[in-house]
Amino acid sequence: MTKLFFAALTALALAVAVGAQQPPLPPNHPQVPPTQPQTQPPLPPNHPQVQPQLPPGHPQPGLPAGHPAMPTERPEFGDDGKRVPPPAEFADVQSIDAIVKTYYDTISGPKGEPRNWDRFRSLMIPDVKFVTTRPVAEGNMPMVLDLDKFEEVNGTYFERGGYFEREIHRKTDRFGNMAQVFSTYESRRDEREAAPYSRGINSIQLLFDGSRWWIVTVLWDYERLDNNPIPPEYGGRAVAAPAAAGSVGG
């Protein structure tokens, strides 16, 4: 009886093993990969491929090797109190027009009147640069001033003799959060003077941080009628063409 029981059990095990095997493939039939469960239903024919998405909460892919780390918080200007600009009046920095107008207002004033340098500084990023060129024998020499040096160099000049700088023309180009302003100006020592003693163009680079505008750079050059006149498209005077030889003119 025992032998009969073990024989039946052995036959059953062999039947299960044989049934679990796949039937042999015909000669030259391509191999079939093992069946794996599908996590997504198959796409219809000619359906564009779908980019795989990370599951919710999955960490994002890292930056390439050697790439500097990206800040996770909004950076503050400066790491000490000396480099943090004074608070700005929102009306002074809410638009390109407002910040350019305030720039001219803060440097202009009559003789003996101190300038409001805190208001001036509130318009600028701490690392703002003021750049001008001066002609020398070898060409043009750049002069680069930081915020402190600009105040030191111009403060006494503005207050001792009086200085008014007035915008007479503007061309603005903007892309995203940056803007470039070509601002043509006239300079007077007294705002009642009929004619300016100097004219030029301020090239002002600006940055929008999402809530206000900042001045990043001011680069300027002054007009020299003999070799550097302000072009008409920037508010300069139209220059008449020279008379042809033999013509009669008044």
SVG drawing of the C-alpha trace seen along z (x, -y; Angstrom):
<svg xmlns="http://www.w3.org/2000/svg" viewBox="-5 -134 54 136">
<polyline fill="none" stroke="black" stroke-width="0.4" points="0.0,0.0 2.8,-2.3 4.6,-1.6 1.5,-2.4 1.1,-5.8 4.6,-6.9 4.3,-5.8 1.2,-7.9 2.8,-10.9 5.9,-10.7 3.7,-10.5 1.8,-13.6 5.0,-15.6 6.3,-14.6 3.1,-15.7 3.2,-19.1 6.9,-19.6 6.2,-18.7 3.1,-20.9 5.1,-23.9 7.6,-23.6 7.0,-25.6 6.7,-23.5 9.9,-23.6 10.1,-26.3 10.3,-25.3 13.7,-25.3 15.0,-28.9 12.2,-30.5 13.3,-33.8 13.7,-33.5 10.8,-34.8 11.8,-37.0 10.4,-35.9 7.0,-37.3 7.1,-40.2 4.1,-42.0 3.2,-45.2 2.9,-48.3 1.4,-50.5 -1.1,-49.4 0.4,-49.3 0.1,-52.4 -2.1,-52.4 -0.4,-52.0 1.4,-55.2 0.9,-56.8 3.8,-59.2 6.1,-57.9 5.5,-59.2 8.3,-60.6 8.7,-58.7 7.7,-60.6 9.2,-60.3 6.7,-59.1 5.5,-61.8 8.0,-62.4 10.9,-60.8 14.1,-62.8 14.9,-64.8 18.0,-64.0 21.2,-65.6 23.3,-68.3 26.1,-67.1 29.4,-66.3 31.3,-69.4 28.3,-71.8 28.1,-74.4 25.4,-73.8 22.2,-75.8 20.9,-78.0 17.8,-76.7 16.8,-80.1 16.5,-83.5 20.0,-85.2 20.3,-88.4 22.5,-91.2 25.7,-91.2 26.8,-89.2 27.1,-92.2 25.3,-95.4 27.7,-97.6 26.7,-96.0 22.9,-95.8 21.3,-98.8 19.0,-101.1 15.2,-100.4 13.8,-101.9 10.5,-103.7 8.4,-101.4 7.3,-104.4 11.0,-104.9 11.6,-101.3 8.3,-99.9 9.0,-100.5 11.8,-101.4 10.5,-104.9 10.3,-105.4 13.8,-104.2 15.4,-106.2 13.6,-109.3 14.7,-108.8 18.3,-108.4 18.3,-111.8 16.4,-113.4 18.9,-112.2 22.0,-113.5 20.5,-116.9 20.2,-119.9 21.3,-123.5 24.6,-124.7 25.1,-123.9 22.3,-121.3 23.5,-117.9 22.3,-115.0 20.2,-112.2 22.7,-109.4 20.6,-106.9 17.9,-107.3 20.5,-107.0 21.9,-103.8 18.5,-102.3 18.2,-102.1 21.4,-100.1 22.6,-96.5 25.6,-96.7 28.1,-95.8 26.8,-98.4 29.5,-99.8 29.7,-103.3 31.9,-103.4 33.0,-106.2 35.7,-106.7 38.1,-109.6 40.0,-110.3 43.8,-110.0 46.7,-110.1 46.6,-106.3 42.8,-106.1 40.1,-105.9 40.8,-105.2 38.0,-103.5 37.3,-104.8 35.4,-102.3 33.8,-103.5 32.0,-101.5 29.2,-103.0 31.4,-104.5 33.9,-106.0 31.1,-107.5 29.7,-109.3 33.2,-110.4 34.1,-111.8 30.9,-113.4 29.4,-114.5 31.6,-117.6 31.4,-118.4 27.6,-118.3 27.1,-120.3 29.9,-122.9 28.9,-124.2 25.3,-123.0 24.4,-120.3 21.3,-119.3 21.1,-116.4 17.9,-116.1 16.8,-113.3 15.8,-114.5 15.5,-111.2 15.2,-107.5 15.4,-104.2 14.6,-101.1 15.1,-97.4 13.8,-94.7 14.1,-90.9 12.6,-89.0 14.0,-90.4 16.7,-92.6 16.5,-95.9 18.9,-98.3 18.2,-102.0 20.0,-104.5 19.1,-107.8 20.3,-111.0 20.9,-113.8 21.8,-117.4 23.8,-118.9 23.4,-122.4 24.8,-124.1 21.6,-125.9 18.3,-124.6 17.4,-128.1 20.2,-128.1 18.9,-128.1 21.6,-126.0 23.4,-123.0 27.1,-123.0 27.3,-119.3 25.3,-116.5 25.8,-112.8 24.2,-109.3 23.8,-107.1 23.7,-103.4 21.8,-102.0 21.5,-98.3 18.6,-97.2 17.4,-94.0 13.9,-93.0 13.9,-90.7 10.2,-89.9 9.0,-92.8 11.2,-95.8 13.9,-97.1 17.6,-97.5 20.3,-99.5 23.2,-97.1 25.5,-99.3 25.7,-102.9 28.0,-103.4 28.2,-106.9 30.0,-109.0 29.6,-112.7 29.1,-114.5 32.0,-115.9 30.6,-117.7 33.8,-117.4 34.1,-113.6 31.4,-112.2 28.0,-113.9 24.8,-112.3 23.0,-110.6 19.6,-112.0 18.0,-108.6 19.1,-109.3 17.8,-112.8 20.9,-114.5 20.9,-117.5 20.4,-116.8 23.6,-117.7 23.2,-119.3 25.1,-117.6 28.1,-119.7 27.3,-121.8 28.4,-120.4 31.3,-122.1 30.2,-125.1 26.8,-125.4 25.5,-128.7 24.3,-128.8 23.3,-131.4"/>
</svg>
